[in-house]
């Protein structure tokens, strides 16, 4: 952080040099953090998150004054679900804008509840240097009224809009078109969901054709996961944005590439094209004049381009530097060979071939032997036939590598010797900054020298910033306050006998969520006694999801949720990552005995900003679907219809115990105007036994 050219660390050295030792050897002066100058403390505070700054502001008046310095509030996120600050009301936000943010504010993220014309007016008036803005409409069910909006930040260079699936944005966009002519970077984030063979109504929630007319200076356009974007929208942007340098349409499934030829003819400066997960057609891609293009970065992952198209395209691109071509069935040895012989690979510095199963290790070895020395990044993951043997043979060539990704989550027939691999990396890749291993833990073999290999890696790869061992795929820790729900989810077991949990029980469940095929859920079943114990903060720490469960037939279990929530909030407010909290009503199958009204529980969840779910541990209704849905939200994916159907329980009609006629007591039939008298009850089923259908 620039603090006016003052050498703050020089001040620390100066103050330290003023310490002296008396004849007895005891120091008479000692520098502590309380004695540091304000400018030094300000520089220390700039390394803290805004949550931590708000905490340290409570220490003393001096620290509070430093924490309020506007230079610490240049980049602000007000989205608590992504580690931002939670602002409880519009009045508080307006006060922050005028007092705390002011002219220093450069970047701000606003959730839907804070996007109002009043807030935008205040930002326009009080924050003249605001250049970056994110507006999150993704969870919106209704927009605020923008009919009176007359002002909007005018110096924006970067804007990101998270779109809603059902809310039309044109009313809002029409108000800001005149203020965003200077935009250079535009991100439109959709609600991508990969659904196969489903016909759903798709709404064009934002008018791209009008938007392109208001943004002629765009250099970077990112249309991510927008289900209505097609080739006509790409054509619209290319017709007006002549300075376009980067276009990303990842996961826009309606894009086929029919306007790609026109795109390159118009956008001569285009150097980056990202089209992962699109529906590119080979005939359209082959029509592009690749030899005249300036493309340096290309992402065609998870497309369905033919082998002929891949050879034609790669052999004609003159200056390709980065290629991501994973999950392509037609990317085979012939493509790699033709690209080497006919194309220009001299400028290639990064290659990602994740899950390219049709590439042989021999072809990869030949390619890397020729070009490995020039690569800064290499990803050969997701291929079971690529083991540590290939890596050991090519590591001496990868002398300039900064990023390496290797391994597959599939179980292999051979073992991976980690210590030998680490030793080879340490000796061959001195510039390595990131290393990612994705092998299944059952295939990893460690020896007594493994710790030594890690130490060698740390000593020789001094630029190493990240070592990722993704050997258990993805893992989430779930904090639950109901034993019956955990038992039903993990073991598909239910018992009517109430056994209180003493302390905490641990469960593990492995499930598939979307594209993540190996997700380990660690469930911590916490007993009610933990509420008043001294271990609750230890249980909550590290949890990604917290389920607050109550009994819909027991109002006292609902009343105590306030106390649970208050204690949990006091613990998690200092966390960098706030866990996802949900309110769950158990025993929804006993609706006739419900004592907690639905509107009361829904209101409680809504007031605290948490999702609400009803489920039944007895029938299994919504148990698996709820937990899988929350885990998917943490992982940043969406459950497809197929996934949702998989997690819905199958209600089994079991043949219950037989009923003996003699066990049925006589009943009293009541006549309102006559004297009551007992009548024999004769049910209409066989005289001895009956089959009773019980829904379990």
Secondary structure, 3 states (H helix, E strand, C coil): CCCCCCCHHHHHHHHHHCCCECCCCCECCCCCHHHCCHHHHHHHHCCCCHHHHHHHCCCCHHHHHHHCCHHHCCEEECCHHHCCCCCCCHHHHHHHHHHHHHHHCCEEEEEHHHCCHHHHHHHHHHCCCCCEEEEECCCCCCCCCCCCCCCCCCCCCEEEEECCCCCCCHHHHHHHHHHCCCCCEEEEECCCCCCCCCCCCCCCCCCHHHHHHHCCCCCEEEEECCCCCEHHHHHHHHHHCCCCCEEECCCCCECCCCCHHHHHHHCCCCCEEECCCCCCCHHHHHCCCHHHCCCCEEECCCCCCCHHHHHHHHHHCCCCCEEECCCCCCCCHHHHHHHHHHCCCCCCCEEECCCCCCCCHHHHHHHHHHHHHHCCEEEEECCCCCCHHHHHHHHHHCCCCCEEEEECCCCCCCCEEHHHHHHHHHHHCCCCCEEEECCCHHHEECCCCHHHHHHHHHHHCCCCCEEEECCCCEEEEEEECCHHHHHHHHHCCCCCCCCCCCCEEEEEEEEEECCEEEEEEEEEEECHHHHHCCCHHHHHCCCCEEEEEEECCCHHHHHCHHHHHHHHHHHHCCCCCCCEEEEEEECCCCHHHCCCCHHHHHHHHHHHCCEEEECCCCCCCCHHHHHHHHHHHHHCCCCCHHHHHHCCCCCCEEECCCCCHHHCCCEEECCCCCCCEEECCCCCCCCCCCCCEEEC
